Amino acid sequence: MPDGPVSPRTRRTALRSGALALSVPMLGASGVAAASPGRRSGSRPFRVLVFSRTAGFRHASIPDGIAAIEELGASNGFGVDATEDPAVFAAGEIDRYSAVIFLNTTGTVMDTAGQRRALERYIGAGGGYVGVHSASDTEYDWPFYGRLVGAYFHTHPLQQAARFDNEAPEHPATAHLPDRFTVFDEFYSFDHNPRPEVRVLLTIDERTYLPDPNTSNIPFDGDGEFNEDFLPGESGRMGDHPMSWCHSNLGGTSFYTALGHESYLYRTEWFRRHLLGGILLAAGRVRAHSPG
């Protein structure tokens, strides 16, 4: 069953069992071989802000994400505050935080131009940003935010499994991941390929899943395969298809992962470590090369 209310843009159904059989690791709750998410550049306590306001689709996984980040903070020496009130930006409270995490936000989440200016100033002064999943489905009419997140959400198919390629095996957010692995989640296509402006960390192999929107309507042909000639509407195919990236083009460091729709991910060790690496990077506690 889908999480939350269903709209034509976010129709979902269960993937037919066994439709994709991939000969690469499927990451589960046990994660992968132990590896440090990255060397800390300092041990001073710091705080992060989790912002999860929604003005569109609301993900049922938001409480799971908040709980996971709080547990990461408790075990890694940083404080976590969570809010859905954008007044925290205009009031200058954001300056207390080393990074702000947009956790599955959707739609227009800032109420005033002053709140937008406050985030712009914070990032310009070196504040960090972490975007999770539908953080890219947020603030479409704010060009600064589009540059901050890196790319806007465009389409997604039904939830299914697909193979990911790790392009940054030395990066703090991906050092613990194998070169290729398989994940079940909801996979976004974007309005453009951000690669020229960001450092890509993870890509998705479009040969291993059906990226086109509304694929729940695609029947199986006589051989038990998806009938790709039946694909309705526009394509979700990007060719080169980044799914996680980072940059420092606007002052502070930005980290984005398109993963995080499914609640179960926030209970897996490997995904928590992916988030932790991104948080520590955005907060300036670990270093990695990125554009900017």
Buried (B, 14 or more C-beta within 10 A) or exposed (E): EBBBEEEEEBBBEEBEEEBBEBEBBEBEEEBBEEBEBBEBEEEEEBBBBBBBBBEBBBBBBBEBBBBBBBBBBEEEEBBBBBBBEBBBBBEEBBEEBBBBBBBBBBBBBBBEEEBBBBBBBBBEEEBBBBBBBBBBBBBBEBEBBBBBBBBBBBBBBBBBBBBBBBBBEEBBBBBBBBEBBBBBBBBBBBBEBBBEBBBBBBBBBBEBBBBBBBBBEBEEEEEEEBEEEEBEEEEBEBEEBBBBBBBBBBBBBBBBBBBBBBBEBBBBBBBBBBBBBBBBBBBBBBBBEBBB
